[in-house]
Amino acid sequence: MLVQHFLKNSAERLPDKVALICGEERLTYREIDEQANCVAGFLRELGVQRQDRAAILLDNSVESVISLWGILKADAIFLMLSPTMKAHKLAYILNDCQVKALITHTNKARVVSEAISEAKSLENVMWVGKTDAIPSLSRDPAKSHSFASILSSIGVAQGTRLKAQGEKQITDLAPYALRPAPAANIDLDLAALIYTSGSTGDPKGVMLTHLNMISAATSITTYLENQEDDIVINVLPLSFDYGLYQLLMASKFGGTVVLEKSFTFPYKVIEKMVQEKVTGFPGVPTIFAILLGLKDIGKFDFSNLRYISNTAAFLPPAYIERLREIFPQVKIYSMYGLTECKRVSYLPPDEIDHRPTSIGRGMPNEEVWIVNESGNPVGPDVVGELVVRGSNVMSGYWGLPDETARTLKPGKYPGEVILCTGDLFKMDQDGYLYFVGRKDDMIKSRGERISPKEIEQCLCSLEDVAEAAVLGVPDEILGQAIVAYISSHDGHKLTEKQVQKHCRLNLEDFMVPQVVHFIENLPKTANGKIDKLALRAMG
């Protein structure tokens, strides 16, 4: 079985069921399947072959969903990139895994044009948006194509609604719509590359096979008890694996996804939840903090809501109490995961009152345990590194064999590997896990793993900055807040707002420091390195 079979099977079983609600658009399983077949056929015509890489740089949208399935149906590997990604990072990723095709929006033309001037492997760019807004590319032989025209010119089955954005719609039946080419991949082939921050500051691509993603989706939908009548709202970006899996999992069990761009306008999202009779609400502490801060939240009818899930950062017990008051009939799932295996654990809802600080036990079809510095298992309540064993564990980091070897270690049984998470936990006598901290200085904020070095490099590119250091500090809502320490050159004065503006221009939104401290000289260790332990002690 392959990931795209989630969509194929649901389209055959429930062709006329609404699978996706996005803004005013409502697409059935049949419509998504047919349009994805069109994209897959076009990619193959462009020369995209089995296991080639194709990237998506789009906000949450109908086009991002169709593109994802189309890439998989073309036997290629998809990359769902953060829509706030800047040009230098985009260029690095395009080159790192030699992306052949990019699907993006004309409103990202400046960033994309700058990035692809350095992307030697990129051959084709498909643009969402009006044709007359498609930019001229500076680098030949990269070719531009209109996403809407691709669907229109190839054709879709009669009755399919096409978001053509001002272009003439054509509904002629075409070969790709109903007769896609057979899949060549097997479940050991890669389905996705998800880029996450690396310890060096450069992003690294987590390699996920079809088997990895199917295993994770199967386990999660099992403990969430998802059914065909579930309607899940997703306000998380599809570039965040927690958001991505909402789409994949709903297609697996034949449910409906209500896809929103964000939670920026909470009342509109809540009204949509009520209107569409949403049964599942995945979120992170930042989202629940906003929700709990709404004064009149009690006036809305949430009688259809069945479950809430939280991951990315610890959900404070006080939040759990408030959520229980507002949603007394709702099951609350507290969870923990990381990109390298998607999900590790969940806390059964009936345990949340007894163990509110736990992130649960290992999920179905997975084993977890804790080891000491020598790699030996430890007993209850002893702090050590969390280890994960299961078919959901990644196959490694793209092009980084040494880093892969540090993270994936030989297991107990011949030929297997286990994932050493780098996270410190302890486990009680009943097998429930409790997060303690990280072994390295990587920051986990808003569900994203962030390299301090990447932010420090950005800060040091400011003309007035002499030295910079970045730390993550505990934060109830963010998991960790990003704090920057800066020393300026003599006679130069910077403000926190200036520093944050510079970071917003050069980094993704989740990497911008929440706090900036200015000190005359950063403390140093005996060998002259910046002493981050001393900075932590300063508070």
HELIX and SHEET records of a PDB file:
HELIX    1   1 HIS A    5  ARG A   13  1                                   9    
HELIX    2   2 TYR A   29  GLU A   45  1                                  17    
HELIX    3   3 VAL A   62  LYS A   73  1                                  12    
HELIX    4   4 ALA A   87  ASP A   96  1                                  10    
HELIX    5   5 THR A  106  LYS A  108  5                                   3    
HELIX    6   6 ALA A  109  ILE A  116  1                                   8    
HELIX    7   7 THR A  131  ALA A  133  5                                   3    
HELIX    8   8 PHE A  147  ILE A  154  1                                   8    
HELIX    9   9 PRO A  175  LEU A  178  1                                   4    
HELIX   10  10 HIS A  210  TYR A  223  1                                  14    
HELIX   11  11 ASP A  241  PHE A  253  1                                  13    
HELIX   12  12 PRO A  266  GLN A  275  1                                  10    
HELIX   13  13 PRO A  285  LEU A  292  1                                   8    
HELIX   14  14 ILE A  297  LYS A  299  5                                   3    
HELIX   15  15 PRO A  317  ILE A  326  1                                  10    
HELIX   16  16 PRO A  349  GLU A  351  5                                   3    
HELIX   17  17 PRO A  401  THR A  407  1                                   7    
HELIX   18  18 PRO A  452  CYS A  460  1                                   9    
HELIX   19  19 GLU A  496  ASN A  506  1                                  11    
HELIX   20  20 ASP A  509  MET A  511  5                                   3    
HELIX   21  21 LYS A  532  MET A  538  1                                   7    
SHEET    1   A 4 GLU A  25  THR A  28  0                                        
SHEET    2   A 4 VAL A  18  CYS A  22 -1                                        
SHEET    3   A 4 THR A 256  LEU A 259  1                                        
SHEET    4   A 4 ILE A 231  ASN A 234  1                                        
SHEET    1   B 5 ILE A  77  MET A  80  0                                        
SHEET    2   B 5 ARG A  53  LEU A  57  1                                        
SHEET    3   B 5 VAL A  99  HIS A 105  1                                        
SHEET    4   B 5 ASN A 124  VAL A 128  1                                        
SHEET    5   B 5 LYS A 143  SER A 146  1                                        
SHEET    1   C 3 LEU A 190  SER A 197  0                                        
SHEET    2   C 3 PRO A 203  THR A 209 -1                                        
SHEET    3   C 3 GLY A 396  TYR A 397 -1                                        
SHEET    1   D 5 GLY A 280  GLY A 283  0                                        
SHEET    2   D 5 TYR A 307  ASN A 310  1                                        
SHEET    3   D 5 LYS A 331  TYR A 336  1                                        
SHEET    4   D 5 SER A 345  LEU A 347 -1                                        
SHEET    5   D 5 ARG A 361  GLY A 362 -1                                        
SHEET    1   E 4 GLU A 366  VAL A 371  0                                        
SHEET    2   E 4 GLY A 384  GLY A 390 -1                                        
SHEET    3   E 4 VAL A 417  MET A 427 -1                                        
SHEET    4   E 4 LEU A 408  PRO A 410 -1                                        
SHEET    1   F 4 GLU A 366  VAL A 371  0                                        
SHEET    2   F 4 GLY A 384  GLY A 390 -1                                        
SHEET    3   F 4 VAL A 417  MET A 427 -1                                        
SHEET    4   F 4 LEU A 433  ARG A 438 -1                                        
SHEET    1   G 2 ILE A 443  SER A 445  0                                        
SHEET    2   G 2 GLU A 448  ILE A 450 -1                                        
SHEET    1   H 3 VAL A 465  ASP A 475  0                                        
SHEET    2   H 3 GLY A 479  SER A 488 -1                                        
SHEET    3   H 3 VAL A 515  PHE A 518  1                                        
END                                                                             
